[in-house]
Amino acid sequence: MKTALLILDLMNDIIHPDSPIATSATCALENNVVGKANAITDLFRRRGHPVIFVRVGFSANYSECSQKHWSLFARAMEYKGYRLGTWGTEYHPDLEIKEGDIHLIKHRISPFYATGLEAVLRGHSIQRLVMLGVSTDFVIQSCAREAHDRDYEAVIVGDACAAATPETHEHALESLGHLVSVQSSRQFLGA
């Protein structure tokens, strides 16, 4: 089955402890999300599967961010976070990026909404999506549900994800486990 790996929002403004808006930094560090992401991306690259990095980002004036209603991104805007071309939207410095990886920018929670993700997946004839990253309760959940509704087989590497709290993370995985496959990095890597 043609498979792709999605690495979601492993960027400084979301998981680096030096960012004032990185609400998932502690859980990401405790779960060793970046280390597990590196091990899994290495496996995918060796097997010739596409590795797709997706991160959220906005232009300097936040023209892509809705001003009409409360937004999850309101705090980011207040701190001038998630601005493309800044340290905050760079990938975490310990994340291993390689030539040939695919990179997409999103302006909403879902990596499917108004991005080129669907075209990339169709172009590679992908049937199965393996995903990891942050946050479990927003981005991973949105991606998994949408992947399911688009008829992809979806797999979440549960311990390579993080949320603001361990409880929130576990609750999201429990909920998603009724819809998609949730595996540990050890199961996935065959360790």
GROMACS elastic network, one bead per residue, 0.5 to 0.9 nm:
[ bonds ]
;  ai    aj funct       b0    kb
    1   126     6  0.77903   500
    1   127     6  0.64144   500
    1   128     6  0.68429   500
    2    49     6  0.76855   500
    2   124     6  0.78849   500
    2   125     6  0.65474   500
    2   127     6  0.54575   500
    2   128     6  0.62400   500
    2   129     6  0.88019   500
    3    44     6  0.88479   500
    3    49     6  0.62173   500
    3    50     6  0.74162   500
    3   124     6  0.88973   500
    3   125     6  0.85763   500
    3   126     6  0.54601   500
    3   127     6  0.60926   500
    3   129     6  0.57874   500
    3   130     6  0.72768   500
    4    44     6  0.78575   500
    4    49     6  0.56641   500
    4    51     6  0.60661   500
    4    52     6  0.72985   500
    4   121     6  0.77980   500
    4   124     6  0.86243   500
    4   126     6  0.64763   500
    4   127     6  0.82108   500
    4   128     6  0.65095   500
    4   129     6  0.52325   500
    4   130     6  0.62439   500
    4   131     6  0.85237   500
    5    40     6  0.84815   500
    5    41     6  0.73766   500
    5    44     6  0.71883   500
    5    49     6  0.74769   500
    5    50     6  0.63325   500
    5    52     6  0.59289   500
    5    53     6  0.83301   500
    5   128     6  0.87207   500
    5   129     6  0.59774   500
    5   131     6  0.58020   500
    5   132     6  0.80824   500
    6    50     6  0.86781   500
    6    51     6  0.63567   500
    6    53     6  0.59686   500
    6    54     6  0.71063   500
    6   129     6  0.69766   500
    6   130     6  0.61285   500
    6   132     6  0.64747   500
    6   133     6  0.82689   500
    7    10     6  0.70450   500
    7    37     6  0.74161   500
    7    41     6  0.86155   500
    7    51     6  0.76284   500
    7    52     6  0.61639   500
    7    54     6  0.61562   500
    7    55     6  0.84363   500
    7   130     6  0.86792   500
    7   131     6  0.60522   500
    7   132     6  0.53355   500
    7   133     6  0.56123   500
    7   134     6  0.86772   500
    8    11     6  0.86330   500
    8    52     6  0.84965   500
    8    53     6  0.62036   500
    8    54     6  0.50543   500
    8    55     6  0.60597   500
    8    56     6  0.87191   500
    8   111     6  0.79713   500
    8   131     6  0.73609   500
    8   132     6  0.61905   500
    8   134     6  0.60889   500
    8   135     6  0.81826   500
    8   139     6  0.73567   500
    8   140     6  0.75733   500
    9    12     6  0.87524   500
    9    14     6  0.70064   500
    9    15     6  0.83664   500
    9    53     6  0.77893   500
    9    54     6  0.60012   500
    9    56     6  0.64453   500
    9    89     6  0.88396   500
    9    91     6  0.79889   500
    9   133     6  0.61094   500
    9   134     6  0.57827   500
    9   135     6  0.77594   500
    9   139     6  0.81228   500
   10    13     6  0.87159   500
   10    14     6  0.68595   500
   10    15     6  0.64333   500
   10    16     6  0.87596   500
   10    33     6  0.85921   500
   10    34     6  0.75186   500
   10    53     6  0.84065   500
   10    54     6  0.82661   500
   10    55     6  0.70921   500
   10    90     6  0.86850   500
   10    91     6  0.58667   500
   10    92     6  0.60254   500
   10    95     6  0.78715   500
   10   133     6  0.60214   500
   10   134     6  0.66631   500
   11    14     6  0.56468   500
   11    15     6  0.61316   500
   11    16     6  0.71978   500
   11    55     6  0.69553   500
   11    56     6  0.85830   500
   11    87     6  0.88592   500
   11    88     6  0.67384   500
   11    89     6  0.56731   500
   11    90     6  0.55239   500
   11    93     6  0.84455   500
   11    95     6  0.89077   500
   12    15     6  0.54186   500
   12    17     6  0.80160   500
   12    18     6  0.79709   500
   12    19     6  0.66033   500
   12    22     6  0.74499   500
   12    25     6  0.89159   500
   12    87     6  0.68629   500
   12    89     6  0.61097   500
   12    90     6  0.60525   500
   12    91     6  0.60116   500
   12    92     6  0.51165   500
   12    93     6  0.80062   500
   13    16     6  0.62490   500
   13    17     6  0.86268   500
   13    18     6  0.83288   500
   13    19     6  0.53140   500
   13    20     6  0.75940   500
   13    21     6  0.60863   500
   13    22     6  0.52857   500
   13    23     6  0.87755   500
   13    76     6  0.85733   500
   13    81     6  0.65886   500
   13    82     6  0.64540   500
   13    87     6  0.79082   500
   13    89     6  0.62774   500
   13    90     6  0.82115   500
   13    92     6  0.88037   500
   14    17     6  0.86109   500
   14    19     6  0.73782   500
   14    21     6  0.66428   500
   14    23     6  0.64657   500
   14    24     6  0.61607   500
   14    25     6  0.66268   500
   14    82     6  0.86599   500
   14    88     6  0.78950   500
   14    89     6  0.86047   500
   14    92     6  0.89991   500
   14   134     6  0.77666   500
   14   135     6  0.85442   500
   15    18     6  0.87408   500
   15    19     6  0.77322   500
   15    21     6  0.87702   500
   15    22     6  0.51739   500
   15    23     6  0.71747   500
   15    24     6  0.54340   500
   15    26     6  0.76628   500
   15    27     6  0.85778   500
   15    28     6  0.63843   500
   15    29     6  0.79457   500
   15    92     6  0.73391   500
   15   134     6  0.80369   500
   16    19     6  0.57115   500
   16    20     6  0.89685   500
   16    22     6  0.62221   500
   16    24     6  0.84123   500
   16    25     6  0.55375   500
   16    26     6  0.86813   500
   16    28     6  0.88054   500
   16    29     6  0.87563   500
   16    88     6  0.86246   500
   16    92     6  0.66441   500
   16    93     6  0.88597   500
   17    20     6  0.77476   500
   17    21     6  0.89624   500
   17    22     6  0.65674   500
   17    23     6  0.87827   500
   17    24     6  0.88295   500
   17    25     6  0.54502   500
   17    26     6  0.73055   500
   17    29     6  0.88315   500
   18    21     6  0.88399   500
   18    22     6  0.78959   500
   18    25     6  0.89088   500
   19    22     6  0.53501   500
   19    23     6  0.88024   500
   19    25     6  0.86167   500
   19    81     6  0.87965   500
   19    88     6  0.73069   500
   20    23     6  0.81417   500
   20    79     6  0.77958   500
   20    81     6  0.88676   500
   21    24     6  0.87784   500
   21    75     6  0.74567   500
   21    76     6  0.66552   500
   21    79     6  0.75674   500
   21    81     6  0.74847   500
   22    25     6  0.54355   500
   22    26     6  0.85994   500
   22   164     6  0.86280   500
   23    26     6  0.75979   500
   23    27     6  0.86307   500
   23   163     6  0.76032   500
   23   164     6  0.51938   500
   23   165     6  0.85526   500
   24    27     6  0.55545   500
   24    28     6  0.59198   500
   24    29     6  0.85490   500
   24   134     6  0.72238   500
   24   135     6  0.69631   500
   24   162     6  0.62846   500
   24   163     6  0.50196   500
   24   165     6  0.73045   500
   25    28     6  0.51366   500
   25    29     6  0.61048   500
   25    30     6  0.86132   500
   25   162     6  0.83055   500
   25   163     6  0.83559   500
   25   164     6  0.76025   500
   26    29     6  0.51915   500
   26    30     6  0.61468   500
   26    31     6  0.85714   500
   26   162     6  0.87162   500
   26   163     6  0.88095   500
   26   164     6  0.76320   500
   26   165     6  0.80851   500
   27    30     6  0.50182   500
   27    31     6  0.59898   500
   27    32     6  0.83642   500
   27    33     6  0.85590   500
   27   161     6  0.86091   500
   27   162     6  0.55012   500
   27   163     6  0.62491   500
   27   164     6  0.64713   500
   27   165     6  0.62203   500
   27   166     6  0.63828   500
   27   169     6  0.85804   500
   28    31     6  0.51849   500
   28    32     6  0.59464   500
   28    33     6  0.52645   500
   28    34     6  0.75712   500
   28   133     6  0.84914   500
   28   134     6  0.78635   500
   28   160     6  0.80610   500
   28   161     6  0.69735   500
   28   162     6  0.50621   500
   28   163     6  0.73458   500
   28   164     6  0.86688   500
   29    33     6  0.65346   500
   29    34     6  0.78720   500
   29   162     6  0.86757   500
   30    33     6  0.78917   500
   30   162     6  0.88500   500
   31    34     6  0.85577   500
   31    35     6  0.89284   500
   31    36     6  0.85230   500
   31   159     6  0.62244   500
   31   160     6  0.65930   500
   31   161     6  0.73755   500
   31   162     6  0.70253   500
   32    35     6  0.53774   500
   32    36     6  0.62234   500
   32    37     6  0.85159   500
   32   159     6  0.82485   500
   32   160     6  0.70646   500
   32   161     6  0.88522   500
   33    36     6  0.52333   500
   33    37     6  0.59596   500
   33    38     6  0.86102   500
   33   132     6  0.82202   500
   33   133     6  0.69935   500
   33   134     6  0.87992   500
   33   159     6  0.72397   500
   33   161     6  0.60142   500
   33   162     6  0.72306   500
   34    38     6  0.61706   500
   34    39     6  0.87363   500
   34    92     6  0.79166   500
   34    94     6  0.68056   500
   34    95     6  0.58594   500
   34    96     6  0.86592   500
   34   133     6  0.83437   500
   34   160     6  0.75773   500
   35    38     6  0.51730   500
   35    39     6  0.64330   500
   35    40     6  0.87863   500
   35    94     6  0.78737   500
   35    95     6  0.75751   500
   35   160     6  0.84596   500
   36    39     6  0.51107   500
   36    40     6  0.61834   500
   36    41     6  0.85136   500
   36   159     6  0.82205   500
   36   160     6  0.58111   500
   36   185     6  0.68403   500
   37    40     6  0.51990   500
   37    41     6  0.59682   500
   37    42     6  0.84493   500
   37    95     6  0.75610   500
   37    96     6  0.85131   500
   37   132     6  0.72437   500
   37   133     6  0.78880   500
   37   160     6  0.65040   500
   37   185     6  0.89003   500
   38    41     6  0.51860   500
   38    42     6  0.60969   500
   38    43     6  0.87017   500
   38    94     6  0.86526   500
   38    95     6  0.63853   500
   38    96     6  0.59386   500
   38    97     6  0.86410   500
   39    42     6  0.52115   500
   39    43     6  0.64527   500
   39    44     6  0.88982   500
   39   185     6  0.88102   500
   39   189     6  0.81246   500
   40    43     6  0.50681   500
   40    44     6  0.62972   500
   40    45     6  0.86622   500
   40   185     6  0.77175   500
   40   188     6  0.81563   500
   40   189     6  0.70287   500
   41    44     6  0.50330   500
   41    45     6  0.60731   500
   41    46     6  0.85483   500
   41    51     6  0.65962   500
   41    96     6  0.82972   500
   41    97     6  0.89475   500
   42    45     6  0.51806   500
   42    46     6  0.61782   500
   42    47     6  0.86524   500
   42    96     6  0.88150   500
   43    46     6  0.52293   500
   43    47     6  0.63075   500
   43    48     6  0.87308   500
   43    49     6  0.87384   500
   43   189     6  0.77013   500
   44    47     6  0.51315   500
   44    48     6  0.61793   500
   44    49     6  0.51311   500
   44    50     6  0.70493   500
   44    51     6  0.68473   500
   45    48     6  0.50080   500
   45    49     6  0.58204   500
   45    50     6  0.70878   500
   45    51     6  0.70466   500
   45   101     6  0.87384   500
   46    49     6  0.77564   500
   48    51     6  0.89798   500
   50   100     6  0.84927   500
   50   101     6  0.69701   500
   50   102     6  0.74168   500
   50   124     6  0.79994   500
   51   100     6  0.82817   500
   51   101     6  0.53304   500
   51   102     6  0.61675   500
   51   103     6  0.87040   500
   52   101     6  0.60413   500
   52   103     6  0.58475   500
   52   104     6  0.74884   500
   52   117     6  0.87225   500
   53    97     6  0.88215   500
   53   101     6  0.73055   500
   53   102     6  0.60519   500
   53   104     6  0.62873   500
   53   105     6  0.85928   500
   54   102     6  0.84118   500
   54   103     6  0.59169   500
   54   105     6  0.57431   500
   54   106     6  0.69608   500
   54   111     6  0.68059   500
   54   117     6  0.88171   500
   55    89     6  0.74043   500
   55    90     6  0.87679   500
   55    91     6  0.82296   500
   55   103     6  0.81310   500
   55   104     6  0.66209   500
   55   105     6  0.52178   500
   55   106     6  0.60754   500
   55   107     6  0.85886   500
   55   111     6  0.81380   500
   56    82     6  0.66301   500
   56    83     6  0.87836   500
   56    84     6  0.85897   500
   56    89     6  0.73744   500
   56   104     6  0.86241   500
   56   105     6  0.56051   500
   56   107     6  0.55871   500
   56   108     6  0.69663   500
   56   109     6  0.77069   500
   56   111     6  0.84944   500
   57    62     6  0.88544   500
   57    64     6  0.89760   500
   57    81     6  0.85384   500
   57    83     6  0.55145   500
   57    84     6  0.52746   500
   57    85     6  0.88682   500
   57    89     6  0.64106   500
   57   105     6  0.62483   500
   57   106     6  0.63062   500
   57   107     6  0.59227   500
   57   108     6  0.86877   500
   58    61     6  0.77252   500
   58    62     6  0.53378   500
   58    63     6  0.73635   500
   58    64     6  0.62966   500
   58    65     6  0.72219   500
   58    81     6  0.87218   500
   58    82     6  0.60575   500
   58    84     6  0.55423   500
   58   105     6  0.86884   500
   58   106     6  0.83266   500
   58   107     6  0.64742   500
   59    62     6  0.51575   500
   59    63     6  0.65972   500
   59    64     6  0.73004   500
   59    82     6  0.86060   500
   59    83     6  0.57797   500
   59    84     6  0.57882   500
   59    85     6  0.84830   500
   60    63     6  0.79602   500
   60    80     6  0.83298   500
   60    83     6  0.58567   500
   60    84     6  0.72261   500
   60    85     6  0.88702   500
   61    64     6  0.84322   500
   61    65     6  0.89808   500
   61    83     6  0.86682   500
   62    65     6  0.53226   500
   62    66     6  0.83373   500
   62    67     6  0.89944   500
   62    77     6  0.76027   500
   62    83     6  0.77985   500
   63    66     6  0.76558   500
   63    67     6  0.86797   500
   64   107     6  0.63664   500
   64   108     6  0.87760   500
   65    71     6  0.81411   500
   65    73     6  0.75825   500
   65    74     6  0.89195   500
   65    77     6  0.89669   500
   65   107     6  0.68426   500
   65   108     6  0.78654   500
   66    69     6  0.67774   500
   66    70     6  0.82076   500
   66    71     6  0.70045   500
   66    73     6  0.88334   500
   67    70     6  0.74367   500
   67    71     6  0.76719   500
   67    74     6  0.87764   500
   68    71     6  0.85829   500
   70    73     6  0.83383   500
   70    74     6  0.70012   500
   71    74     6  0.53186   500
   71    75     6  0.85151   500
   72    75     6  0.72573   500
   72    76     6  0.82139   500
   72   109     6  0.85922   500
   73    76     6  0.51144   500
   73    77     6  0.62504   500
   73    78     6  0.87107   500
   73    81     6  0.87663   500
   73    82     6  0.85711   500
   73   108     6  0.86670   500
   74    77     6  0.51311   500
   74    78     6  0.62600   500
   74    79     6  0.88490   500
   75    79     6  0.63880   500
   75    80     6  0.84062   500
   75    81     6  0.80701   500
   76    79     6  0.52429   500
   76    80     6  0.58102   500
   76    82     6  0.63596   500
   76    83     6  0.88202   500
   77    81     6  0.57693   500
   77    82     6  0.76712   500
   77    83     6  0.85841   500
   78    81     6  0.75233   500
   80    83     6  0.66861   500
   81    84     6  0.88526   500
   81    86     6  0.85045   500
   81    88     6  0.63347   500
   81    89     6  0.79600   500
   82    86     6  0.78869   500
   82    87     6  0.89585   500
   82    88     6  0.58786   500
   82    89     6  0.54805   500
   83    86     6  0.59319   500
   83    87     6  0.85422   500
   83    88     6  0.69499   500
   83    89     6  0.63303   500
   84    87     6  0.84575   500
   84    88     6  0.79226   500
   84    89     6  0.57504   500
   84    90     6  0.81848   500
   85    88     6  0.82415   500
   85    89     6  0.67935   500
   85    90     6  0.76359   500
   86    89     6  0.57857   500
   86    90     6  0.68148   500
   87    90     6  0.52705   500
   87    91     6  0.84605   500
   88    91     6  0.80942   500
   88    92     6  0.89239   500
   89    92     6  0.87682   500
   90    93     6  0.79690   500
   91    94     6  0.82456   500
   91    95     6  0.66774   500
   91    97     6  0.86151   500
   92    95     6  0.55054   500
   92    96     6  0.89078   500
   93    96     6  0.80219   500
   97   100     6  0.89810   500
   97   101     6  0.70680   500
   98   101     6  0.58209   500
   99   102     6  0.86404   500
  102   120     6  0.87111   500
  104   111     6  0.84089   500
  104   115     6  0.71236   500
  104   116     6  0.70900   500
  104   117     6  0.72800   500
  105   111     6  0.81366   500
  105   115     6  0.69645   500
  105   116     6  0.86610   500
  106   109     6  0.75681   500
  106   110     6  0.75476   500
  106   111     6  0.59317   500
  106   112     6  0.80554   500
  106   113     6  0.73512   500
  106   114     6  0.71907   500
  106   115     6  0.59649   500
  107   110     6  0.83478   500
  107   111     6  0.83991   500
  107   113     6  0.79435   500
  107   114     6  0.77139   500
  107   115     6  0.82659   500
  108   111     6  0.73241   500
  108   112     6  0.89241   500
  108   113     6  0.68145   500
  108   114     6  0.83342   500
  109   112     6  0.87678   500
  109   113     6  0.79887   500
  109   138     6  0.66980   500
  109   139     6  0.53974   500
  109   140     6  0.89630   500
  109   142     6  0.70355   500
  109   143     6  0.84014   500
  110   113     6  0.55476   500
  110   114     6  0.89016   500
  110   138     6  0.82079   500
  110   139     6  0.59139   500
  110   140     6  0.82535   500
  110   141     6  0.87124   500
  110   142     6  0.54600   500
  110   143     6  0.56325   500
  110   146     6  0.80330   500
  111   114     6  0.80715   500
  111   115     6  0.67562   500
  111   116     6  0.88788   500
  111   117     6  0.69514   500
  111   139     6  0.76005   500
  111   142     6  0.81057   500
  111   143     6  0.63117   500
  112   115     6  0.58345   500
  112   116     6  0.75914   500
  112   117     6  0.58249   500
  112   118     6  0.65981   500
  112   142     6  0.89574   500
  112   143     6  0.71562   500
  112   146     6  0.75468   500
  112   147     6  0.84391   500
  113   116     6  0.86639   500
  113   117     6  0.84905   500
  114   117     6  0.85365   500
  115   118     6  0.75267   500
  115   119     6  0.86392   500
  116   119     6  0.53796   500
  116   120     6  0.62658   500
  116   121     6  0.87505   500
  117   120     6  0.51290   500
  117   121     6  0.61640   500
  117   122     6  0.85760   500
  118   121     6  0.51309   500
  118   122     6  0.60819   500
  118   123     6  0.83911   500
  119   122     6  0.51179   500
  119   123     6  0.58604   500
  119   124     6  0.85809   500
  120   124     6  0.63027   500
  120   125     6  0.85827   500
  120   126     6  0.86244   500
  121   124     6  0.52611   500
  121   125     6  0.60655   500
  121   126     6  0.51635   500
  121   127     6  0.80948   500
  122   126     6  0.61351   500
  122   127     6  0.86861   500
  123   126     6  0.78138   500
  126   129     6  0.74590   500
  126   152     6  0.79068   500
  127   151     6  0.78897   500
  127   152     6  0.52067   500
  127   153     6  0.62541   500
  127   154     6  0.87726   500
  128   147     6  0.89265   500
  128   152     6  0.53782   500
  128   154     6  0.58487   500
  128   155     6  0.76240   500
  129   144     6  0.86672   500
  129   147     6  0.76120   500
  129   152     6  0.66079   500
  129   153     6  0.61650   500
  129   155     6  0.61351   500
  129   156     6  0.83828   500
  130   153     6  0.84714   500
  130   154     6  0.60372   500
  130   156     6  0.57946   500
  130   157     6  0.71221   500
  131   140     6  0.73206   500
  131   143     6  0.83114   500
  131   144     6  0.80110   500
  131   154     6  0.76670   500
  131   155     6  0.62647   500
  131   157     6  0.62316   500
  131   158     6  0.87859   500
  131   160     6  0.87723   500
  131   161     6  0.86793   500
  132   136     6  0.84199   500
  132   140     6  0.70791   500
  132   155     6  0.88751   500
  132   156     6  0.60848   500
  132   157     6  0.55269   500
  132   158     6  0.71776   500
  132   159     6  0.84080   500
  132   160     6  0.55516   500
  132   161     6  0.53206   500
  132   162     6  0.87291   500
  133   136     6  0.72403   500
  133   139     6  0.81268   500
  133   140     6  0.70313   500
  133   157     6  0.86655   500
  133   160     6  0.62931   500
  133   162     6  0.65824   500
  134   137     6  0.81173   500
  134   138     6  0.78076   500
  134   139     6  0.62907   500
  134   140     6  0.65420   500
  134   160     6  0.86795   500
  134   161     6  0.55332   500
  134   162     6  0.51846   500
  134   163     6  0.61569   500
  135   138     6  0.54481   500
  135   139     6  0.52760   500
  135   140     6  0.60579   500
  135   141     6  0.81738   500
  135   161     6  0.67838   500
  135   162     6  0.54387   500
  135   164     6  0.75141   500
  135   169     6  0.78973   500
  136   139     6  0.61264   500
  136   141     6  0.60069   500
  136   142     6  0.88886   500
  136   158     6  0.83799   500
  136   161     6  0.59024   500
  136   162     6  0.54959   500
  136   163     6  0.52652   500
  136   164     6  0.87764   500
  136   168     6  0.78896   500
  136   169     6  0.55543   500
  136   170     6  0.84636   500
  136   172     6  0.61839   500
  136   173     6  0.72070   500
  137   140     6  0.64415   500
  137   141     6  0.55245   500
  137   142     6  0.80463   500
  137   162     6  0.84436   500
  137   163     6  0.64471   500
  137   164     6  0.87840   500
  137   168     6  0.67225   500
  137   169     6  0.63204   500
  137   170     6  0.89808   500
  137   171     6  0.80603   500
  137   172     6  0.51472   500
  137   173     6  0.79884   500
  138   141     6  0.53444   500
  138   142     6  0.58947   500
  138   143     6  0.84720   500
  138   163     6  0.83946   500
  138   172     6  0.86273   500
  139   142     6  0.51319   500
  139   143     6  0.59957   500
  139   144     6  0.84493   500
  140   143     6  0.51312   500
  140   144     6  0.59448   500
  140   145     6  0.84774   500
  140   156     6  0.78605   500
  140   161     6  0.79560   500
  140   172     6  0.87962   500
  141   144     6  0.52193   500
  141   145     6  0.61140   500
  141   146     6  0.84749   500
  141   172     6  0.70813   500
  141   173     6  0.82268   500
  141   175     6  0.88955   500
  141   176     6  0.68851   500
  142   145     6  0.53744   500
  142   146     6  0.60929   500
  142   147     6  0.84594   500
  143   146     6  0.51985   500
  143   147     6  0.58916   500
  143   148     6  0.84568   500
  143   154     6  0.89545   500
  144   147     6  0.50873   500
  144   148     6  0.61090   500
  144   149     6  0.86395   500
  144   154     6  0.61569   500
  144   155     6  0.77950   500
  144   156     6  0.76495   500
  144   176     6  0.76850   500
  144   179     6  0.83383   500
  144   180     6  0.71219   500
  145   148     6  0.51146   500
  145   149     6  0.62629   500
  145   150     6  0.86715   500
  145   154     6  0.85702   500
  145   176     6  0.80362   500
  145   179     6  0.76455   500
  145   180     6  0.81629   500
  146   150     6  0.61254   500
  146   151     6  0.86777   500
  146   152     6  0.88051   500
  147   150     6  0.50510   500
  147   151     6  0.63687   500
  147   152     6  0.52686   500
  147   153     6  0.72656   500
  147   154     6  0.63329   500
  148   151     6  0.51771   500
  148   152     6  0.54849   500
  148   153     6  0.64849   500
  148   154     6  0.63702   500
  148   179     6  0.76938   500
  148   180     6  0.73797   500
  149   152     6  0.75401   500
  151   154     6  0.87681   500
  153   180     6  0.75115   500
  153   181     6  0.83992   500
  154   179     6  0.87799   500
  154   180     6  0.56030   500
  154   181     6  0.64497   500
  154   182     6  0.86837   500
  155   158     6  0.88572   500
  155   180     6  0.60996   500
  155   182     6  0.57614   500
  155   183     6  0.71039   500
  156   159     6  0.87722   500
  156   160     6  0.84099   500
  156   161     6  0.83000   500
  156   173     6  0.84796   500
  156   176     6  0.87862   500
  156   177     6  0.88954   500
  156   180     6  0.75076   500
  156   181     6  0.62841   500
  156   183     6  0.61892   500
  156   184     6  0.82537   500
  157   160     6  0.54570   500
  157   161     6  0.68875   500
  157   181     6  0.86758   500
  157   182     6  0.60250   500
  157   183     6  0.50748   500
  157   184     6  0.53560   500
  157   185     6  0.58368   500
  157   188     6  0.74732   500
  158   161     6  0.55284   500
  158   162     6  0.83142   500
  158   169     6  0.87625   500
  158   170     6  0.86640   500
  158   173     6  0.67642   500
  158   182     6  0.58218   500
  158   183     6  0.58192   500
  158   184     6  0.55139   500
  158   185     6  0.73960   500
  159   162     6  0.75915   500
  159   183     6  0.79490   500
  159   184     6  0.55815   500
  159   185     6  0.63481   500
  160   184     6  0.76522   500
  160   185     6  0.67179   500
  161   169     6  0.77400   500
  162   165     6  0.78022   500
  162   166     6  0.74792   500
  162   168     6  0.87549   500
  162   169     6  0.58864   500
  162   170     6  0.89906   500
  163   166     6  0.67190   500
  163   167     6  0.85077   500
  163   168     6  0.62730   500
  163   169     6  0.50244   500
  163   170     6  0.88140   500
  163   172     6  0.89399   500
  164   167     6  0.85802   500
  164   168     6  0.68236   500
  164   169     6  0.74294   500
  165   168     6  0.52634   500
  165   169     6  0.62740   500
  165   170     6  0.87305   500
  166   169     6  0.50019   500
  166   170     6  0.61107   500
  166   171     6  0.85245   500
  167   170     6  0.51893   500
  167   171     6  0.60466   500
  167   172     6  0.85568   500
  168   171     6  0.51651   500
  168   172     6  0.61661   500
  168   173     6  0.86817   500
  169   172     6  0.53144   500
  169   173     6  0.63493   500
  169   174     6  0.87162   500
  170   173     6  0.51287   500
  170   174     6  0.60906   500
  170   175     6  0.86041   500
  171   174     6  0.51066   500
  171   175     6  0.62329   500
  171   176     6  0.86485   500
  172   175     6  0.51435   500
  172   176     6  0.61305   500
  172   177     6  0.85200   500
  173   176     6  0.50290   500
  173   177     6  0.59043   500
  173   182     6  0.72265   500
  174   177     6  0.51677   500
  174   178     6  0.72962   500
  174   182     6  0.87362   500
  175   178     6  0.60342   500
  175   179     6  0.77523   500
  176   179     6  0.53170   500
  176   180     6  0.60547   500
  176   181     6  0.79781   500
  176   182     6  0.76629   500
  177   180     6  0.54415   500
  177   181     6  0.59442   500
  177   182     6  0.57737   500
  178   181     6  0.80148   500
  183   186     6  0.82126   500
  183   187     6  0.62619   500
  183   188     6  0.64850   500
  184   187     6  0.52177   500
  184   188     6  0.61372   500
  184   189     6  0.85585   500
  185   189     6  0.58736   500
  185   190     6  0.81911   500
  185   191     6  0.82909   500
  186   189     6  0.52101   500
  186   190     6  0.57852   500
  187   190     6  0.50666   500
  187   191     6  0.64222   500
  188   191     6  0.77637   500
